[in-house]
Amino acid sequence: MRRNVLHVFTPVLAACLLATIPAAPSLASIGEVASSPITGPVGAPPNSAQTVAVDTSDDSAPTPPPAQTQMTITPVTGPGGTRVTIMGTGLSPDANITVTFDNATTNAAPASTSPTGSFSTSFDVPASPGGPHVVTVSDGTNAESNIFTVMTTALLKPTSGYVGTKVDVGGTGFLAGRKVNILFDNIPVQTVISGPDGSLSISFEVPAEVAGTYSVKVTDGTNSKDLSFAVTTSASISPLTSSSSPGYVGQGVTVSGVGFLSGKTVTVSYDGNQVATGPVGSDSQFSLKFMIPPSKGGPHTITVSDGLNSLPVAFFMDTTPPPPPALTSPDATVVVPAGATFNWTAVNDLSGVTYTLQIADNPQFSHVVFEKSGIDKTEYQLTKDQQLKPSEKNKPYYWQVKAVDGASNESRWSDARSFTVASPFPRWALYTLIGLSAAIVILLVLWVLRRSANQPTSTEPGKQGQAQQT
């Protein structure tokens, strides 16, 4: 405690001095010690100066306020809806507290301070314009504030879809009552006025764009949020095919698609060759049918295009070869004419089959004298231009056949057979003809000789006339 020392000269002088000094409540209020005159001790000489200490503190002065409140919030920034935790000390003990956000009541659960004045509670940040906002905790007597910064947020639902898909846009943290623009690939597609709390809700339709990912910006001119939307298209075929479940030539296939440009014409191509066309409906969908053309076994590509969007769809063609045919005629015991007819059994395959006939002059087929492919029947007759030369039994011809399906899968060659081609005339007829020819020649020679023998000897004409006159 501070003490002031006064020198007392005489009671009269002290009284005069005190009369001229004003009261000092400010000193008393802060616990200062004031000086006051007193008389000296008994027996002291009049007007003698003595030094005394006087405590003038006032026990009735107001109680000092508690220490300054300390409060933290976690986190200090975030979008509307963020859960914020508040912790602090220094409020009144065992007091109920309230939490406000910009002086508005929050959803903080009822809470009170501890016997030491500490507290802990939490609340959800309400939808609010972006920027700083005041969070206040009060016990009714003492209050403390801190700053929470609301971030701008925006969401798309869905985030991918086809051309024409309706997309919902929601956002918070924008400037209150401001015009907010929605831009798709930097092109305005919608406008909305944000609410008093900085929130917004609007929808737009995805414009015509090639499949891909595009930027979507939501902006009020001050606050912006960049999002993205994936424009998609899809196409499929029925039935589906794979290496374990392949398709076949001539199979009926339905190709369908979603997300194509409404009103446009879709072109369907198989390995680059157009096989079907048709319109896209108002719902951006289409469905077309076509028959699988002849093509080799293995993977193939069906392409669907509306002129802007183009999608490939896989088709797998059967790679299993058909079985070989069985030969029926001719066989080794038959002699056939030069324009012979060959026959074999039919082979069944989903892709359809044609046959290849091969004739050689040796069993190894190292020298093929005739080959014909693409035969669509189970028989073939040699034409006049294809007739074979006559052969001997010890030098026959050999023939074999294989099947080829519409997917160009080839069977193995059938078991070969031999056959003999007859001469144009039978051998006996040839011998007879030779004999007849020889007889005719002999007869002709004899006739000539006989005629020559019977003809008279010629004489001179003049002598012959004289003889007749005599």
Residue, then its C-alpha position, 0 to 999 in steps of 0.5 A: m500500500r502506498r503511503n504519503v508523508l506530510h510534515v505537520f508544522t502547527p495545527v493552525l497551519a495544517a487546518c488552513l492547508l486542508a481547507t484549501i486542498p480539494a477531495a481526491p476520490s480518484l485516488a481513494s478509488i484506486g486504493e491510493v493513500a491520502s495525507s491528512p493532518i493530525t495533532g502531535p503526540v501528547g507532550a509535543p511542543p506546539n507548532s513542532a513538526q513531526t512526520v506520520a504515516v496515514d492509510t487512507s484506502d477505502d474498503s468500500a471501493p468497486t471490485p476490479p473486473p475479471a481478466q480479459t476474456q480469451m476465445t478461439i474458434t476452429p476453423v476460422t474460415g469455411p463455407g456455410g454449414t461448417r461446424v465451428t468449435i468455440m473454446g474460451t476462458g474468463l467469463s463469469p463462472d457457472a453462467n449460461i452462454t449464448v452464441t450469435f453469428d452477426n448478432a443472429t442466434t445460432n444452432a449452438a446447443p445450450a451451454s454454461t461456463s465452468p466454475t472457473g469461467s471456461f467454456s466450450t461449445s460448437f455451432d454450424v455456420p449459417a448460409s451467409p454472404g462470403g467474407p468476414h462475420v462476427v461470432t460472439v459468445s456472451d454470458g449476459t455480462n461479459a461478451e467476446s467476439n471473433i471473426f469467421t470468414v465465409m467462403t464461396t461455394a457452388l455445387l453441380k448436380p449431376t457433374s456429368g451427363y448428355v447434351g440437354t441434361k438438366v443440371d442443378v446449381g447450388g451455391t453459398g457465400f455470394l454477395a447478397g442480392r447480387k446477379v450471379n451468372i452461370l457460364f458453361d465453357n465461358i458462354p452464359v447459360q443462366t442468371v440468378i439473383s442471390g438471396p439475402d444470405g448469399s445463397l442461390s439455386i438455379s438449373f440449366e441445360v447442357p448445351a450442344e458440345v462434343a463429348g469432353t470436360y468443360s468449365v462451369k463458372v458461377t460468379d457474382g462479379t466479386n466472388s467466383k467458383d470454378l467447377s467442371f462438367a463432363v459431357t458424355t454420350s453412350a452407345s451400345i449394341s444388342p446382343l453384346t459380343s465377345s471372344s467367348s460369345p462371338g457374333y456371325v455374318g448376317q446376324g441382326v444387331t440393334v445399336s442404341g445411343v443416348g446423348f446425341l444431338s436431338g434432330k440430327t441424323v445418326t450414321v452407323s458404320y461397320d469397319g468404315n462402311q455405312v450400314a444404317t442411318g436414322p434420326v435422333g429423337s427429342d430425348s437425344q436417343f436413337s435405336l437402329k437395326f442392321m445386319i452384320p456384313p461378311s467380314k473376317g473373324g476377330p474384332h471389328t468396330i461399329t461407329v456411331s456419329d451424329g456429325l459432332n459426337s462419334l463413338p465406337v462400339a466393339f463387335f467380335m466376329d466368330t473365329t471358329p472354322p467350319p468342319p470339312p465337307a465329305l466327298t460323295s462322287p465321283d470315286a476311284t471306281v468311276v471313269v468320268p467324262a471330261g465335263a464331270t460333275f463333283n458332289w459333296t455333303a453340306v456344311n452348316d455354319l451360322s455365318g453361311v458357307t461357300y466351297t472351294l473345289q481343287i483338282a490336281d494330277n498328283p495326290q500331294f496336290s503340288h500341281v493343281v490343274f483346276e481350282k474353283s472357289g465361292i461355290d454356293k452349292t454342294e456340287y459343281q460341273l466342269t464347263k466346256d472351257q474347264q474340261l479335263k484331258p483324258s487320263e489313264k487308270n495308272k495316272p488318275y486325277y485327284w480332287q478335294v473340297k473345303a468349306v469357307d464361312g462368311a467370316s473367312n474361316e476355312s475348314r481343312w481340306s476334305d479327304a482326297r479322292s481319285f478319278t479317271v477321265a475317259s477319252p472322247f470315244p470308247r477304246w473299242a469304238l476307237y479301234t473299230l473306227i481305226g479298223l473301218s478306216a483302214a478297210i476303207v483305205i484298202l478298198l479304195v486302193l483296190w478300186v483304183l487299181r482295178r479301174s486302171a487295169n480295165q482301161p484300153t491302151s491309147t493310140e495316135p488319133g490319125k492312125q486310129g481313123q485310118a484303121q477304121q476307114t480300111 
